[in-house]
Amino acid sequence: MDDEKPVLEQTTEAMSNAAEAAKGTAKTAAKKVRKAARKVAKKLTPKKARKAKKKSSAKKSAKKAGKKAARKAAKKKKKARKSRR
C-alpha cells in the first residue's frame, strides 16, 4: 500500500479491486454452468425434437438474413443520396 494516499482511499481502492475480481469470477462460473446445462439438455431431449428445432432455427436465420440484406441496401441508398448533395 501507498503511504502517501489516505487510508480511506486505499481501502476504497482495495474494495473496488475485490469487487471487480468477484464480478469476473461470477461471469466465468455462469458461463461454465450455462455450457454444462446445454450439454445435459442436449442429452435429455429426444432426437425428433432436436431435428424440428434445427429446421425452425434454419428458417428463422434465413428470414433474418433477408431482413439484414434489405436494411443494408436501404443504408447504401441513403448514403448515395447524401453523397450526391
N, C-alpha and C positions, 0 to 999 in steps of 0.2 A: 504494500500500500504506500501511497504517497504521503509524506509528512507535510507537504505544502498545502494539500487540499484539506478542507474542513472534514471532520469526522462524519457529519451528516451527509455530505456529498459523496464520500467514499462508500458509506453504507447504501445509499440510494443507487449508486452505480453497481455495487455488488448484487443488490436485489434485482436490478433490471437484467443483469447478465444471467442470473439464475433463472429468471422468468423466461428469457429467450431460449435458454438451454432446455427447459422443461417443455416449452412450446414445440421445439424441434423434435424432441423425443416423442411427444404425443402424436405428432404428424406421422412419424415413422411407424409407430405402433399401429396407428389407424390404417395405414397403407397395408401393413402385413396382415392385419385382421381381415381387411376387405379382400385381399388376394386369397386367403385361406377360405373365406366364406364362398367365394366364387368357385373354388375347386370342389368344395363339398356340394354346393348346389348343382354343379355340373354332373357329379356322380349320382345324385339323387333324382334328378329329373329324367323322365322317360325319353328314349331316343326320338319318338314321334313328336313330342313337344319341342325338342331342340330343333328338329328339321323344320317344323312350322315356324318357329321363331326366326330361324335363319332366312326363310323365304320372305317373311314380313319385313324383316330389317333390310333385306336387299331392295325391296320395293320402296321403303322409306328413304333409303340413301339415294336411290335413283331420282325420287321426287326432289330431294334436297339439292342434288347436283343440278337439276334443271332450273330450280329457283335461283341458285347461285349464278348460273350462267346468264340468266335473264338480268340479274342485278348488275353483273359486270358489264354487260352490253349497255345498259342504261347509263352507267357511270361513264363509259367511254364516250357515249353520245354527248353527255353533259360537258365533258372536258373538251370535246371537239368544238362545241358551240362557244365555250368560253375562250378558247384559243383564237377563234375567228374574230372575236371582238377586239 
